[in-house]
Amino acid sequence: MTDNPSKSIMQVFFRQSDAALVTMEAFDLVCEMNPQLKNNLRALSVSQPFVAACFIFNPTFQGPLRERIEKAIMELHNTKSGQQVLTVFQSSRIEKHPVSIMDDTIQFLEKNRPQKKKISAKGSRP
């Protein structure tokens, strides 16, 4: 078990591990930096896409302050300090999307959730 996707992939390459669970983006990036890996390794399975992190505002939070916060969050990638904040959270930018973008993620969580409690994304505002 390691927090470093590159290290996990290299352990598979050098036969120190049988397999690794990493994001496709991490696999593609490591293979781009070392093309030999792409010749010897392949993805055995790829999950459906899902949202790994999100910000959710309470729907009752409306007005100019919310608009200013949303604008500032969505423009973080345009400044050096904003890019540093995004790097800490391993992100390149933050985007606004409708609630429906969570459908595949909710389906994945419901399928793999040990309890029977349902997850809901009610509402139409992002």
Backbone hydrogen bonds, N-H to C=O, Kabsch-Sander energy under -0.5 kcal/mol:
donor,donor_aa,acceptor,acceptor_aa,energy
8,S,4,N,-2.1
9,I,5,P,-2.4
10,M,6,S,-2.4
11,Q,7,K,-2.1
12,V,8,S,-1.5
13,F,9,I,-2.3
14,F,10,M,-2.5
15,R,12,V,-1.6
16,Q,11,Q,-3.2
17,S,11,Q,-1.4
22,V,20,A,-0.7
27,F,23,T,-2.2
28,D,24,M,-2.8
29,L,25,E,-2.4
30,V,26,A,-2.5
31,C,27,F,-2.3
32,E,28,D,-2.0
33,M,29,L,-1.9
34,N,30,V,-1.5
37,L,34,N,-2.1
38,K,34,N,-0.5
39,N,35,P,-0.9
40,N,36,Q,-1.0
40,N,37,L,-0.7
41,L,37,L,-2.5
52,A,50,F,-0.5
61,F,58,N,-2.2
62,Q,60,T,-1.2
67,E,63,G,-1.9
68,R,64,P,-2.4
69,I,65,L,-2.5
70,E,66,R,-3.0
71,K,67,E,-2.3
72,A,68,R,-2.4
73,I,69,I,-2.6
74,M,70,E,-2.5
75,E,71,K,-1.0
76,L,73,I,-1.2
78,N,75,E,-1.9
79,T,76,L,-1.7
83,Q,79,T,-2.4
84,Q,80,K,-1.8
85,V,81,S,-2.0
86,L,82,G,-2.4
87,T,83,Q,-2.1
88,V,84,Q,-1.8
89,F,85,V,-1.3
90,Q,87,T,-1.7
91,S,86,L,-2.8
101,I,98,P,-2.0
102,M,99,V,-2.3
103,D,100,S,-1.8
106,I,102,M,-3.1
107,Q,103,D,-2.4
108,F,104,D,-2.4
109,L,105,T,-2.6
110,E,106,I,-2.7
111,K,107,Q,-2.2
112,N,108,F,-1.7
113,R,109,L,-0.6
113,R,110,E,-0.6
